[in-house]
Amino acid sequence: MPAKVEASTCTGCESCVDSCPSEAIEMKNGKAFVDAEKCVDCGVCVDECPVEAINME
């Protein structure tokens, strides 16, 4: 399952954007957004998020 960002928790630090090997995460309105079609379910972004705003659905 693709990663999901909890927008209310996301601080917009872009750690997940920089760490995503499939370039599936982009910033929209200052928050991370995961493109489910590009996400390869690796979980790297979950580990990189300093505020635990990302989880695997």
C-alpha positions as CSV (number, residue, x, y, z in Angstrom):
1,M,0.0,0.0,0.0
2,P,1.3,3.5,-0.7
3,A,2.5,5.9,1.9
4,K,0.0,8.4,3.3
5,V,0.8,11.8,4.7
6,E,-1.2,13.2,7.7
7,A,-1.3,16.8,6.5
8,S,-2.2,18.2,9.9
9,T,1.0,16.8,11.3
10,C,3.3,17.5,8.3
11,T,5.7,20.5,8.9
12,G,6.8,20.8,5.3
13,C,10.4,20.0,6.0
14,E,10.8,18.0,2.7
15,S,12.9,15.2,4.3
16,C,10.6,12.7,2.6
17,V,10.8,14.4,-0.7
18,D,14.6,14.2,-0.6
19,S,14.7,10.6,0.6
20,C,12.1,9.1,-1.8
21,P,13.8,6.8,-4.3
22,S,10.9,6.8,-6.7
23,E,10.3,10.6,-6.6
24,A,6.7,9.9,-5.6
25,I,6.5,12.8,-3.1
26,E,6.0,16.4,-3.9
27,M,5.1,19.5,-1.9
28,K,1.6,21.0,-2.3
29,N,0.6,24.0,-0.3
30,G,3.6,23.5,2.0
31,K,2.7,19.9,2.8
32,A,4.0,16.6,1.4
33,F,1.8,14.7,-1.0
34,V,2.4,11.1,-2.2
35,D,1.6,10.1,-5.8
36,A,0.2,6.6,-5.2
37,E,1.0,5.5,-8.7
38,K,4.7,6.3,-8.3
39,C,5.0,5.0,-4.7
40,V,6.8,1.7,-4.5
41,D,5.8,1.0,-0.9
42,C,9.4,1.0,0.4
43,G,8.8,2.9,3.6
44,V,11.9,5.1,3.4
45,C,9.8,8.2,3.9
46,V,8.1,6.8,7.0
47,D,11.6,6.4,8.6
48,E,12.8,9.8,7.4
49,C,9.8,11.9,8.7
50,P,10.9,13.6,11.9
51,V,7.3,14.2,13.1
52,E,5.9,10.8,12.1
53,A,3.4,12.3,9.7
54,I,3.7,9.5,7.2
55,N,2.5,5.9,7.4
56,M,1.8,3.1,5.1
57,E,-1.9,2.6,4.5
